[in-house]
Amino acid sequence: MKTTEELRNLYESHLKPSLIQLEKKRKAIVVKRISYILAIPLFIGISIYLADSHEYFLYVGIAVTIFFIYKLFMLKRDMAGYRDEFKNKVVKEVVHMINPEWKYFPYDRISEEDYYKSLLFSKDADRYNGDDKVEGVIDKTDFQFSELHTEYKSVSRDDEGRETESWHTIFKGIFFHADFNKEIKGKTLVLPDTAEKLFGSFGKKLQSMSGRGKLIKMEDVEFEKLFVVYGSDQIESRYVLTPSMMRSMVAIKKKYKKNVYFSFVGSRVYVAISISKDLFEPRLYRSGVRFKDIVQMNEYFSVIETIINELNLNTRIWTKD
């Protein structure tokens, strides 16, 4: 992760001029949006009031109202353009500063194939969205990283048979996968231990009935409090989850204070960190010229380096079969 001084230099020399220009566009969009929203009920009210004296005013009011609704709809293009500039002039610069050789794709995401290969989330996604994909290599380890938001749909019916759709989040946050430098024959899943935390000894029974694989108990007490491990092979899972690896997982959990999921499948390690907010998006109703936003952006992109370093993925103690 870059130092505060390095970030400050980047901010003052490269990002601030771009942000100032973007700030003008942001303010113009906000003024237009608020004006259009206020104008619609105003003209409706005036038209209804004047319609008592002449029906003509009602038609004029309807026409003007439709015009402002159209302008409000067309404003989406300006907002999309503002977002596009922010990602390409600001987010891209932050990624480039962390590592000039990393590739940044503002509107791409981790593929659904890789998401499902991870085996981290058993629920099928009916809606799959994401953006801000970064891919590259750190030392000897290739990786991919992006924001993801996956959801499933449920349908309920009222007494009269009318259907209502509801959408529920499966996962929202950062999704990452990297080379694990060894081909794993089975699978090992390390998931947040929510069942035991909520239900105690009954939670342990629920864990064993989860259908995620064999429940594997580890000797690290602190690790066991935070995570539950499932695997297809007890020996292989213990081979993967060395004492050092478990300490690193605990460190990642403590650092980000979020639900963290790990899996080892094939030759890849997958990591998902639950974060509810959008991380690399401009805020329309708040100034974009803020140094602390750049600091936070750097911290989240530096998750990549943190995971690779903490899990010691660059140490080639194993070779693939």
C-alpha positions as CSV (number, residue, x, y, z in Angstrom):
1,M,0.0,0.0,0.0
2,K,1.3,3.5,-0.9
3,T,2.2,5.9,1.9
4,T,0.1,8.9,2.7
5,E,2.8,11.1,1.3
6,E,2.9,9.3,-2.0
7,L,-0.9,9.5,-2.2
8,R,-0.8,13.2,-1.3
9,N,1.7,13.9,-4.1
10,L,-0.5,12.0,-6.6
11,Y,-3.6,13.8,-5.5
12,E,-2.1,17.3,-5.7
13,S,-0.2,16.8,-9.0
14,H,-2.5,14.5,-11.0
15,L,-5.9,13.9,-9.4
16,K,-6.9,17.3,-8.0
17,P,-7.0,19.1,-11.4
18,S,-9.2,16.4,-12.9
19,L,-11.4,16.3,-9.8
20,I,-11.9,20.1,-9.9
21,Q,-13.1,19.8,-13.5
22,L,-15.3,16.9,-12.6
23,E,-16.7,18.9,-9.6
24,K,-18.0,21.5,-12.0
25,K,-19.9,18.8,-14.0
26,R,-21.2,17.3,-10.8
27,K,-22.6,20.6,-9.5
28,A,-24.2,21.3,-12.9
29,I,-25.9,17.9,-12.9
30,V,-27.1,18.4,-9.3
31,V,-28.6,21.9,-10.1
32,K,-30.4,20.5,-13.1
33,R,-31.7,17.5,-11.3
34,I,-33.1,19.5,-8.4
35,S,-34.5,22.1,-10.7
36,Y,-36.4,19.5,-12.8
37,I,-37.7,17.6,-9.7
38,L,-39.0,20.9,-8.2
39,A,-40.4,22.2,-11.5
40,I,-42.7,19.1,-12.0
41,P,-45.0,19.5,-9.0
42,L,-44.8,23.3,-9.3
43,F,-46.2,23.3,-12.9
44,I,-48.7,20.7,-12.0
45,G,-50.0,22.8,-9.1
46,I,-50.1,26.1,-11.2
47,S,-51.8,24.3,-14.1
48,I,-54.6,22.9,-11.8
49,Y,-55.0,26.3,-10.1
50,L,-55.3,28.2,-13.5
51,A,-57.4,25.5,-15.1
52,D,-60.5,26.9,-13.3
53,S,-60.3,30.1,-15.4
54,H,-59.3,28.4,-18.7
55,E,-58.9,24.8,-19.6
56,Y,-55.9,25.8,-21.9
57,F,-53.7,26.2,-18.9
58,L,-54.2,22.6,-17.9
59,Y,-52.9,21.3,-21.3
60,V,-49.9,23.7,-21.1
61,G,-49.1,22.4,-17.6
62,I,-49.3,18.8,-18.8
63,A,-47.0,19.6,-21.7
64,V,-44.5,21.4,-19.6
65,T,-44.6,18.6,-17.0
66,I,-43.9,16.0,-19.7
67,F,-41.0,18.1,-20.9
68,F,-39.3,18.2,-17.5
69,I,-39.9,14.5,-17.0
70,Y,-38.1,14.0,-20.3
71,K,-35.3,16.3,-19.3
72,L,-34.9,14.4,-16.0
73,F,-34.7,11.1,-17.9
74,M,-32.1,12.5,-20.4
75,L,-30.0,13.7,-17.5
76,K,-29.1,10.1,-16.9
77,R,-26.7,10.4,-19.9
78,D,-24.9,13.3,-18.2
79,M,-24.6,11.2,-15.0
80,A,-23.3,8.2,-16.9
81,G,-20.7,10.5,-18.6
82,Y,-19.6,11.9,-15.2
83,R,-19.2,8.3,-13.8
84,D,-17.2,7.3,-16.8
85,E,-14.8,10.2,-16.5
86,F,-14.4,9.6,-12.8
87,K,-13.4,6.0,-13.3
88,N,-11.0,6.7,-16.2
89,K,-9.4,9.8,-14.7
90,V,-9.4,9.0,-11.0
91,V,-9.9,5.3,-10.3
92,K,-7.6,4.3,-13.1
93,E,-4.9,6.6,-11.9
94,V,-5.0,5.2,-8.4
95,V,-4.7,1.6,-9.8
96,H,-1.8,2.7,-12.0
97,M,-0.1,4.3,-9.0
98,I,-0.3,1.1,-7.0
99,N,1.2,-0.9,-9.9
100,P,1.6,0.5,-13.4
101,E,1.5,-3.0,-14.9
102,W,-1.9,-3.9,-13.5
103,K,-4.8,-3.7,-16.0
104,Y,-8.0,-1.9,-15.0
105,F,-11.4,-2.5,-16.6
106,P,-14.0,-0.1,-15.1
107,Y,-17.1,-2.0,-16.4
108,D,-15.8,-5.6,-16.3
109,R,-16.1,-8.1,-13.5
110,I,-15.0,-11.5,-12.3
111,S,-16.6,-14.1,-14.6
112,E,-19.6,-16.1,-13.5
113,E,-17.6,-19.2,-14.2
114,D,-14.9,-18.2,-11.7
115,Y,-17.5,-17.2,-9.2
116,Y,-19.1,-20.6,-9.3
117,K,-15.7,-22.4,-9.4
118,S,-15.0,-20.9,-6.0
119,L,-17.8,-22.9,-4.4
120,L,-18.1,-20.2,-1.8
121,F,-21.8,-19.5,-2.3
122,S,-24.1,-22.4,-2.8
123,K,-27.2,-20.4,-3.8
124,D,-27.6,-19.8,-7.6
125,A,-27.6,-16.2,-8.6
126,D,-30.5,-14.9,-10.6
127,R,-28.8,-11.5,-11.0
128,Y,-25.1,-11.1,-11.4
129,N,-23.5,-7.6,-11.4
130,G,-20.0,-6.2,-10.8
131,D,-17.4,-3.8,-12.1
132,D,-13.9,-2.3,-11.5
133,K,-12.0,-5.4,-12.4
134,V,-8.3,-5.4,-11.9
135,E,-5.9,-8.1,-13.1
136,G,-2.2,-8.5,-13.0
137,V,0.8,-10.2,-11.4
138,I,2.5,-9.6,-8.0
139,D,6.0,-11.1,-8.1
140,K,5.0,-14.7,-9.3
141,T,1.3,-14.7,-8.5
142,D,-1.3,-13.8,-11.1
143,F,-4.7,-12.5,-9.8
144,Q,-8.1,-11.1,-10.7
145,F,-10.1,-8.8,-8.5
146,S,-13.4,-7.0,-8.8
147,E,-16.5,-5.8,-7.0
148,L,-19.4,-8.2,-7.3
149,H,-23.1,-8.2,-6.3
150,T,-25.0,-11.4,-6.7
151,E,-28.7,-11.8,-5.9
152,Y,-31.5,-14.4,-6.0
153,K,-35.2,-13.8,-6.7
154,S,-38.2,-14.9,-4.6
155,V,-41.8,-14.7,-5.7
156,S,-44.7,-14.4,-3.2
157,R,-48.4,-14.3,-3.9
158,D,-51.1,-12.5,-2.0
159,D,-54.6,-13.8,-1.2
160,E,-55.8,-12.8,-4.7
161,G,-53.0,-14.6,-6.5
162,R,-51.0,-11.5,-7.4
163,E,-47.3,-12.1,-7.6
164,T,-44.6,-9.9,-6.0
165,E,-40.9,-10.2,-6.8
166,S,-38.3,-9.7,-4.1
167,W,-34.5,-9.6,-4.6
168,H,-32.1,-10.8,-1.9
169,T,-28.3,-10.4,-1.8
170,I,-26.2,-13.5,-1.8
171,F,-22.9,-11.6,-1.8
172,K,-21.9,-8.0,-2.2
173,G,-18.3,-6.9,-1.9
174,I,-14.8,-7.6,-3.2
175,F,-14.1,-10.9,-5.0
176,F,-10.6,-12.1,-5.6
177,H,-8.8,-15.2,-7.0
178,A,-5.1,-15.9,-7.5
179,D,-2.7,-18.7,-8.4
180,F,-2.2,-21.0,-5.4
181,N,0.9,-22.6,-7.0
182,K,-0.3,-26.1,-6.3
183,E,-3.0,-28.3,-7.9
184,I,-5.6,-29.2,-5.2
185,K,-7.3,-32.5,-5.9
186,G,-10.2,-31.8,-3.6
187,K,-11.7,-28.7,-2.2
188,T,-11.3,-26.7,1.1
189,L,-13.8,-24.0,2.1
190,V,-13.1,-21.6,5.0
191,L,-16.3,-19.7,5.8
192,P,-17.5,-17.3,8.5
193,D,-18.6,-19.3,11.5
194,T,-22.0,-17.7,12.0
195,A,-24.0,-20.8,13.0
196,E,-21.9,-21.6,16.1
197,K,-21.7,-17.9,17.1
198,L,-25.5,-17.6,17.0
199,F,-26.6,-21.0,18.2
200,G,-23.7,-22.4,20.2
201,S,-23.6,-26.3,20.4
202,F,-26.7,-26.5,18.2
203,G,-24.8,-24.5,15.6
204,K,-22.2,-27.1,15.5
205,K,-24.8,-29.7,14.5
206,L,-26.1,-27.3,11.8
207,Q,-22.5,-27.0,10.5
208,S,-22.2,-30.7,10.0
209,M,-25.5,-30.8,8.1
210,S,-24.7,-27.9,5.8
211,G,-24.0,-30.1,2.7
212,R,-20.8,-28.1,2.0
213,G,-18.5,-31.1,2.6
214,K,-16.9,-32.8,5.6
215,L,-16.7,-30.6,8.7
216,I,-13.0,-30.3,9.6
217,K,-12.0,-29.1,13.1
218,M,-8.7,-27.2,13.4
219,E,-6.5,-26.9,16.5
220,D,-6.1,-23.1,16.3
221,V,-8.5,-21.8,18.9
222,E,-8.7,-18.2,17.6
223,F,-9.2,-19.5,14.0
224,E,-12.0,-21.8,15.1
225,K,-13.9,-19.0,16.7
226,L,-14.0,-17.0,13.5
227,F,-14.2,-19.7,10.7
228,V,-15.7,-23.1,9.9
229,V,-13.8,-25.4,7.6
230,Y,-15.3,-27.9,5.1
231,G,-13.3,-30.1,2.8
232,S,-13.5,-33.2,0.6
233,D,-10.3,-34.6,2.2
234,Q,-9.2,-34.1,5.8
235,I,-5.5,-34.7,5.1
236,E,-5.4,-32.3,2.2
237,S,-7.3,-29.5,4.0
238,R,-4.9,-29.7,6.9
239,Y,-2.0,-29.7,4.4
240,V,-3.5,-26.5,2.9
241,L,-4.4,-24.8,6.2
242,T,-1.0,-24.6,7.8
243,P,-0.7,-22.8,11.2
244,S,0.8,-19.8,9.3
245,M,-2.1,-19.8,6.8
246,M,-4.7,-19.8,9.6
247,R,-2.9,-17.0,11.3
248,S,-3.0,-15.0,8.1
249,M,-6.7,-15.6,7.6
250,V,-7.4,-14.4,11.1
251,A,-5.2,-11.3,10.4
252,I,-7.2,-10.5,7.2
253,K,-10.5,-10.9,9.1
254,K,-9.3,-8.6,11.9
255,K,-8.0,-6.0,9.4
256,Y,-11.2,-5.6,7.5
257,K,-13.7,-6.5,10.2
258,K,-16.1,-8.0,7.6
259,N,-17.2,-11.4,6.7
260,V,-14.4,-13.1,4.8
261,Y,-14.7,-16.3,2.8
262,F,-11.8,-18.4,1.4
263,S,-11.7,-21.5,-0.8
264,F,-9.0,-23.6,-2.4
265,V,-10.1,-25.3,-5.5
266,G,-7.9,-26.6,-8.4
267,S,-4.9,-24.4,-8.6
268,R,-6.6,-21.2,-7.3
269,V,-7.3,-19.6,-4.0
270,Y,-10.6,-17.6,-3.9
271,V,-11.3,-14.8,-1.4
272,A,-14.5,-12.8,-0.9
273,I,-14.9,-9.9,1.5
274,S,-18.4,-8.7,2.2
275,I,-18.7,-4.9,1.9
276,S,-22.2,-3.3,1.6
277,K,-21.3,0.0,-0.1
278,D,-20.1,0.7,-3.6
279,L,-16.4,1.3,-3.3
280,F,-15.2,3.0,-6.5
281,E,-18.2,5.2,-7.5
282,P,-18.5,9.0,-7.6
283,R,-21.0,10.5,-5.2
284,L,-23.5,12.9,-6.8
285,Y,-24.6,14.8,-3.8
286,R,-21.2,15.1,-2.2
287,S,-18.0,16.9,-3.2
288,G,-15.7,14.6,-5.2
289,V,-12.6,16.7,-4.3
290,R,-11.7,15.0,-1.1
291,F,-8.3,13.5,-0.4
292,K,-9.7,11.0,2.1
293,D,-11.7,9.4,-0.7
294,I,-8.5,8.7,-2.5
295,V,-6.9,7.2,0.6
296,Q,-9.9,4.9,1.1
297,M,-9.8,3.8,-2.6
298,N,-6.1,3.0,-2.2
299,E,-6.8,0.9,0.9
300,Y,-9.5,-1.2,-0.9
301,F,-7.3,-1.8,-4.0
302,S,-4.5,-2.7,-1.7
303,V,-6.6,-5.7,-0.5
304,I,-5.0,-7.4,-3.4
305,E,-1.5,-7.0,-2.0
306,T,-2.6,-7.7,1.5
307,I,-4.2,-11.1,0.6
308,I,-1.2,-12.2,-1.5
309,N,1.3,-11.2,1.1
310,E,-0.7,-12.5,4.1
311,L,-1.3,-15.9,2.5
312,N,2.3,-16.0,1.4
313,L,1.3,-16.9,-2.2
314,N,4.6,-15.8,-3.6
315,T,6.6,-18.3,-1.6
316,R,6.9,-21.2,-4.0
317,I,7.3,-24.0,-1.5
318,W,5.1,-26.2,-3.6
319,T,5.1,-26.9,-7.3
320,K,2.0,-28.0,-9.3
321,D,1.7,-31.6,-10.2
